[in-house]
């Protein structure tokens, strides 16, 4: 009986290990007012707020995504403030990121011109293997477009990034953009590496303690102010 109990406990332990969830940090960056917060709220909660205020510091939400024949991974998506005065505060939050969405507003060329600076900052503060996508947001503003699709594609190709135009207002390509990055992160990490002790230790170091598993199907939202203590 004791042997059977031991075997059962071992099976439970093995099953628990095989079903362990993995948490990938993804950052959303770009100039102020390009729609980063609305992209995240549309993806995570299906919401759009036309009176959305500028993000102060950083906030994040956690989403579960099914990949590779039913395996579930969690993406902890960080929305960083675009204003210059918060740049020094938010730079630390690139650390440990596995993926990034670099966002500009197709109706404001100035935000597109600023993309290279954001890419340079991303390269400075993160691993070179990070999964990246260039996102031209506000595609619903076609009538006042200042940046062509071809320009976006050309820049993405030059920087070896994925590219997609989105609209947080009408949901166009929002889910696709986020999940393209998340799936690319997963594809970049082989099963052998995922199951290694060293990689699990790395994930543990990058894990944010405020995330809880009280409701696996829920979206968790946490906000940080630049001045919180």
ABEGO torsion letter per residue (X at the ends): XAAAAAAAAAAAAAAAAAABBBBBBBBBBEBBGAGAAAAAAAAAAGBBBAABBBBBEBBBBBBBBBBGGGBBBBBBBBBBBABAAAAAAAAAAABGBABBBBBBBAABAAAAAAAAAAAAAAAAABBAABBBBBBBBGAAAAAABABBAAAAAAAAAAAGBBBBBBBAAAGBGAAAAAAAAAAAAAAABBAAAAABAAAAAAAAAABBAABBAABAABBBBBBBBAABX
